[in-house]
């Protein structure tokens, strides 16, 4: 596996980009004949030993509709101190601090195709002279409707996680069973718990009112004062009654966990425990809504069974009613499914607007409702771990890896946005991956949409060094936009990722790549040699997964078969009615095998219900 990882890194290089076609056809018609979509998979913030970090803000093109960033593909006039944008051909003057620039003295952004800027997020003001970013927040939400042995496992895992968090990271704790308990950590001498009914759907405003987090208290959060230097309870900002630095609240939280008991509500024989998972997550989202705008935060939900009451309910308390199965979802026979999905869809919108992430650790022999919660986890870029027990190594090792540092660290980051600039003849159809459209429309938006489309900018509440998005492109439908002999021989793409890294620093990563335009009819050999069959296999797998989820009565196997037949017909050599004469260019040699194994896999063969934690029933 190490050799394979090193091989892929050498192929992707510092850019972390793989394209299905590394030479692009000039027209929409020729692109459709290629069968495999023109798409790019990009690892947005992957670490690389050659990555340079510049301690200043980027230089942007002055054309407002372009706003691209200075890169190695810009034409530079070193005498006149001018650079020409390759996207809109605007002439831009270098600012005064670039006066030393020359062919032998290039700044990093003119040398590396991928560069990262350590930027100041908030300019200093008279009231706030610093430019520091609020520390990340980790709000743990624990299910107490589990047996004592499981509760012991969770206590141990949580205590270990708190010890691994950065000292300045803010930590909060919510427990839930029949009711939701929000634990106040800001004053250890007199601990308080705020109770919310598990059957009531409450709004963000109601949560803030009940917790005493008024608008003035939210403004007070800007003047954050750690407990170690605060003079008594009243000097703490309101939000920091519930969210404290890991270094300050470790003892208090350990005490809370040691005294925490199983849910005391009696469970009659033949019934399930009353578990209000939906209300607990709703309260957690409301609590984080009181944080400063732009604060990176994660809700870490540890769930041990199905939600049986309140919003998000997936099954009744009566054990005679079975939990919905894969076939129930397929036949639309799950009575609670659509209502629960609607609730979590609204929760996802709230979390995305706040820039916060939902992680789910589900450890139970029964289902917990992952299919319903999927929309909130996916849109916020969260993590899902399924295990049989909180004592299982799958849970313990995964939970530890999220918070530890070093080579095995996931490199969790927050509040990401992605912007894409492209040459004028290229249109963006959309993205498949953990992101949400910011609905920033422009001339680069295509008419057809794949995934999150109709925009050139996307939001990613959470991302890590393994986060990979697939971007689909289209060619301008106008043949007149590419008159022979006048078009540029190269096309350009720029990916601009703005995010808050693990240490809480604001970073801007810019990747600018170029590829050649080709006339596929006259230069089919160059087109074929630019085919990346490994990238194409990944793109096709993601594309078919999206189509299976979004399109009713979609025949995935038939679609894959037709696509492969069309591809072989387009690029294979054969004599009619002589099957043994068929040959395929070596650039396509492995792709049919990829498609064969994809079409016979369980992802395609079973009726597709996304993220159902009982999919083996099918």
Buried (B, 14 or more C-beta within 10 A) or exposed (E): EEEEEEEEBEEBEBBBBBBBBBBBBBBBEBBEBBBBBBBBBBBBBBEBEEBBEBEEEBBBBEBEEBBBBBBBBBEBEBEEBBBBBBBBEBEBEBEEEBEEBEEEEBBEBBEBBBBBBBBBBBEEEEEEEEEBBBBBBBBBBBBBBBEEEBBEBBBBBBBBBBEBBBEBBBBBBBBBBBBBBBBBBBBBEEBEEBEBBBBBBBEBEBBBEBBBBEEEBBEBBEEBEBBEEBEEEEEBBBBBBBBBBBBBBBEBBBEBBEEBEBBEBEEEEEBBBBBBBBBBBBBBBBBBBBBBEBBBBBBBBBBBBBBBBBBBBBBBBEEEEEBBBBBBBBEEEBBBBEBBBBBBEBBBBBBBEBBBBBBBBBBBEEBBBBBBBBBBBBBBBBBBBBBEBBBBEBBBEBBBBBBBEEEEBBBBBBBBBBBBBBBBBBBBBBBBBBBBBBEEEEEBBBEEBBBBBBBBBBBBBBBBBEBBBBBBBBBBEEEEBBEEEEBBEEBBBBBBBBBBBBEBBBBBBBBBBBBBBBBBEEBBEBBBEBBBBBBBBBBBBBBBBBBBEEEEEEEBEEBBBEBBEBBBEBBBEBEEEEEEEEEBBEBBEEBBEBBEEBBEEEBBEBEBBBBBBBBEBB
